[in-house]
Amino acid sequence: MDSLAVDLARFQFAFTIAFHIIFPAFTIGLASFLAVLEGLWLWTGRDVYLRVFKFWLVIFALSFAMGVVSGIVMAYQFGTNWSAFADKTGSVIGPLMGYEVLTAFFLEAGFLGIMLFGMNRVGKKLHFFATVVVAIGTALSAFWILSVNSWMQTPTGYAMNDVGQFVPADWWAIIFNPSFPYRLVHMVLAAYLTTAFVVGAVGAYHLLKNRFNAAAQVMFSMAMWMMIVVTPIQMLAGDYHGLNTLEHQPAKVAAMEGHFDSQGPAPLILFGWPDVEAGETKYKIEVPYLSSIILTHSLDGVVPGLNEFPREDWPPAAIVFVSFRIMVGIGVLMLLVGVWGLWSRIRGRLHESEWLQRASIVMGPAGFVAVIAGWTTTEVGRQPYTVYGLLKTSESVSPVEAPAVWASLVIFVAVYCIVFGVGIFYIFRSMAKSPDASQGVEEGVPVRTAGITPAQALQPHEGDRSHDS
């Protein structure tokens, strides 16, 4: 295959997955947030929880729809640009993705209608049950998709048939492959943090406009609790995930750390630029011993370098190095915002701290950036393989020439920017509306297809006047 065609196919998949991943990362956390809000409303009877629930329900519906559409487009690329990969891995990947549709997507879609339109049509408990089921469905989607991708990172439970295809030998080993538990926890926590920072940013925006906005206070307070609780857990999960990656994909870790030579003790390179041609990281700023401490939990532990592996098996070190630092840097900022929020809460100034609210607005998209940076680290760090150590990317593409991939890529970029640009714009407009604004139609006001007819509400009948008097 022409190397340009391979690179274009890779870029096209990277472009579409970058658009897609932001929606599941948001809806996984938002679905759970909606379930908590409705549960709190049923438990406490406080109307403010219901108002916040209805406010985010519209945004969830839009995000869910765009996530489904962008996910379908990605699946088609297995046939258009990656047919060799589909042919060789289909016996393993296909059933796993089918399980995702059967156990997760059908579950979400089946109860989504009740969740969106059934508030006044079914009982409160049944509606709450539907909301919880949708939240479970989003988590199940993450389960299966992460199982698929984790198998590509750490393939187990397979056999090879006579024509070089991967076939299942042990489904339990395939599903629960060595990296899957760590990646699942890391991704779900990332989704919760992504949602928390979006909710916090929206709450902060409305508090800056009116600090007595009760719904905005609830949003901001709940988001701050999520930040301070989940961020440290995410850092711990990331540490375990790093140790697992060191065991199964040491070349990826070497690229993440920017080490070309194995070292023990190894310093942590905070900043620098890996020069693959020169075989060194230039302009580096180091912290002695810290890489050994983080990756081996000892002062003199040996951290592998890229020179331990054949050069043709090196991932693009500069991309992995930079994307990993973006993810970690955002994680540190998230922790600082969470600590700031906790300090403001202790002082009784959580809703009055305008600088904290401004910082929260700036950090609103941070979760999306961190997710994309983390995904880049994971996927680019696996190169030059699609199935790590077994199937190279150059052997996975379809026999399609570069001009054809160019054409489809241009169409994808244009359509995505228009369609998803409009959808995201509408989401921003929905977020800008005050969550304390009245929602829906007032009781007693007749409704017709063309809109609301307020005449009867404004001009009560004589019988109504005599009854009221």
C-alpha positions, 0 to 999 in steps of 0.5 A: 500500500502507498504510505500516503494512503495509509496515513490518510486512512489513519488521519480520517479515522482519527478525525472521526473518532475525535469527534465521536469520543467527546459525545460518549465521554459526556453522555456517560457522565451526564446520564449518571448525573441525571439519574442522581438528580431525579433520585434526589428530587424523589427523595427530598421533594425539592423542585430545584433538582427537577429543574436542573434535571429538565435543563440537562435532559435536553442537552443529553438528548442532543449529545446522545443523538450526535454520539450515535450518528458519529459512531455509525460513521466510524463503523463504516470505515472498517469496510471502506478503509480498513477491510483487511483489518475487518477480515483478519479480526472480524471473528473477535471484534464483530461479536464484541461490537454486536454485544454492545448493540444488543446489551447496551444500545438497545437498552439505552434506546428502549428506555430513552423515549420514556426518559425524554417524553414520559415524565407526565405519562408514566409514574415517577418511579417508572420514569426514574427506573428508565433514567437509571436504565439509560445510565446503565446502558451508557456504562455498558456501551463503554464496557464493550467498546473498551473491551474491543479496544483493549483486546487490540492493545493486549490481545489474548484468548485467540487462535490463528486459522489457516488463512491468518485470521484471528479466531476466538479460543477463550471468550473470557480471556478476550473480553477481560484481557490484561489491560481492560479493567484498568482502561475501563475504570480510567475511561469511565472516571474520565467521563465523570470528570468531563461531565463535572467540569461542563456542569461546573462551567455552566453553573458558574456562568449562571452564578456570575449572572445571578449568584442567587440562582438556586439551580445554578448553585446546585449545579456548581456545588455538585460539580465541585464535589465530583471534582474533589472526589473523583480527580484523586481517584482518577490519578490513582487509577492512572498510576495502575494503568501506567504500571499495566502498560509498562508490563504489556507495552513497554515501548509505549511507556518509553515514548511517553517518558521520552527515554531512548536509553534504559535508565535506573534510576530514571528521571521524569522528563517534565518538558522536552522534544524527542528527536527520533533521528538523533535518538535523544530528547532535546531541551529537556527539564528533568526531575531526578528519580521521579520516573523510577518512583512512578513506574516502578515504585522504587528509587532505582527501578529501571525504566526501559528506553526505545533503544531496547526495541527495533526501530521499526516498532517505535511509535511516533515518540513526539506525538505520544510524549506531548499528548501524554503531558497534555493529559497529565497537565490537565489532570493537575489543573483539575485537582487544583480547581477541586481543591480551590472549590473545597477551600471556598466551600469550607469558608462558606464562599463557594457561590460568591467566589467569582474568580473560582467561577471564572476559572471553572468556565475556562476549565469547562472543555478541559475534560474533552481535551484530556480525553482526546489527548489520552486517546491519542497517547493510547492509539498512537502509542500502539503504532505501528500495530493495529493489534499490538505486536501481531498485525501492523497498520500497513497490513490492515488497510483496504486496497484504496488509492490515496486520491479516493481516501483524500476525497472521502476525508474532505467530505467528512471534514466538511459534513462534520463541521457543518452538521456537528457545528450546528448541533454543538451551537444549539447545545451552547444555546441551551446551556446559556438559558437560565436553568431557573427559567420556567420550562414546559407549558403552564397547567390549564393552558390549551396547546395546539399543533401550531403553538400555545393558545393563551387566551383561556388562561388570560381570560377565565370564564365567568364560572371560574370567577364565581368559583374563585370568589 
